[in-house]
Amino acid sequence: MPQKHLGPKGLILFISLMGMFIPLSIDLYLPAMPTMATYFNTTYSMVNLTLIAFYLFFAIGIIIFGPLSDKYGRKPILIVCLMLYTVGSFVCALSGSIYQLILYRIVQSLGAGGVMAISTALVKDCFSDKLKSKVLAIVQAMGVIAPMIAPIVGAAILRMAEWRETFFVLALIGLLTLVVALMFQETLSQSERYNGSLAGALMRLVVVGKNVGFSSFLFVAAMLAAPYMAYVTVSSYIYQNYFALNVQTYSYYFAINSALAILGPIIYIRSIGKLRARTFTWCCFGVALASGFCVLFIGNHAPLVFLISYLPFTLVEGAVRPFSTNILLDQQSEDIGSASSLINAVHTILGSIGMALGSLAWSNMIHGLGIIMISTTVIAILVWIILLCGKVKIKGLI
């Protein structure tokens, strides 16, 4: 259905804004994490649980609300999710203990998960062929703006206020997005919706998951989310505690790394029609592996060396996400909400595992991050080789 109020460009901006929810919800308060441990009189591990819990229940939100949008339509489910996110962000700001903050982050994350699942489904609903590929890359590139500016804004907030204000900002963003969502027109017609029961709608996840080509390639692509989220989890401690940088300087280092992620989708767009999908995948794995070895062996020499060592992995992760999402969505002609849920959920679950691994009591966090990068990339390569040697057919790839 044409978007009378938003128009095509407005729709792309709206989808991009929803894609920013996850980096904003994580990166905005990263600079405050070391001081939050002191504020709540708790350990760094407990503070990290606010990240891990958010990311884990974010996956649950994706799994629940994506299939529901196939049954009830995109708009009503989107509005419910935005209300959950906005309320969750507001009560996070009022938390009186670390346990309350973890609980309220779960509420916030459930809403964010639904928003992410629906935003991906809208790309498939509204665009096709090469235009779909380009829109996915544009949305990914614009989504990188959030992690680029969020730590800088978070550090600026800390200079004038405290960590609570970061969650008030997130609540305001949720409220503004909710207003835009009210102007959004439904993209899934009544005839295209799933007509079965509520339980049946959720079971469509299993139907999509049984597509071996879909599931196996999703696992291969999503493995790179684990080292990236491990970096997000430990970066503030590495830069502020290990390299002794102040909050503002740390935010600049984090922003530079995030800024390079914009080049990932651009590289993917440039590669369309020039590189075979297999070749593109092998190139990404090679760069990721080399970056992991650099972090492991030279990353602890200086903050700039650590940044330069990790930058290639950021570039690759930014390129693989729209590349793999485009291929995965092409595997399904229906149940797009469920497919979108699985794509985002698997990335999120593996990202949560990366967060948990990064939070382990490593004697040296930089070495630990390097080990995570190398091991997850090797696992992805092994599964990729098995996939290539098997008889599984994947549209657009094999």
Sequence and secondary structure as in RCSB ss.txt:
>XXXX:A:sequence
MPQKHLGPKGLILFISLMGMFIPLSIDLYLPAMPTMATYFNTTYSMVNLTLIAFYLFFAIGIIIFGPLSDKYGRK
PILIVCLMLYTVGSFVCALSGSIYQLILYRIVQSLGAGGVMAISTALVKDCFSDKLKSKVLAIVQAMGVIAPMIA
PIVGAAILRMAEWRETFFVLALIGLLTLVVALMFQETLSQSERYNGSLAGALMRLVVVGKNVGFSSFLFVAAMLA
APYMAYVTVSSYIYQNYFALNVQTYSYYFAINSALAILGPIIYIRSIGKLRARTFTWCCFGVALASGFCVLFIGN
HAPLVFLISYLPFTLVEGAVRPFSTNILLDQQSEDIGSASSLINAVHTILGSIGMALGSLAWSNMIHGLGIIMIS
TTVIAILVWIILLCGKVKIKGLI
>XXXX:A:secstr
   TTTHHHHHHHHHHHHHTHHHHHHHTTGGGHHHHHHHTT  HHHHHHHHHHHHHHHHHHHHHHHHHHHHH HH
HHHHHHHHHHHHHHHHHHT SSHHHHHHHHHHHHHHHHHHHHHHHHHHHHH  HHHHHHHHHHHHHHHTHHHHHH
HHHHHHHHHHS THHHHHHHHHHHHHHHHHHHH    S GGGS  S HHHHHHHHHHHHT HHHHHHHHHHHTTH
HHHHHHHHHHHHIIIIIS   HHHHHHHHHHHHHHTTHHHHHHHHHTTTS HHHHHHHHHHHHHHHHHHHHHHTT
S HHHHHHHHHHHHHHHHHHHHHHHHHHHTT SS HHHHHHHHHHHHHHHHHHHHHHHTS  SSHHHHHHHHHHH
HHHHHHHHHHHHHHSS   TTT 
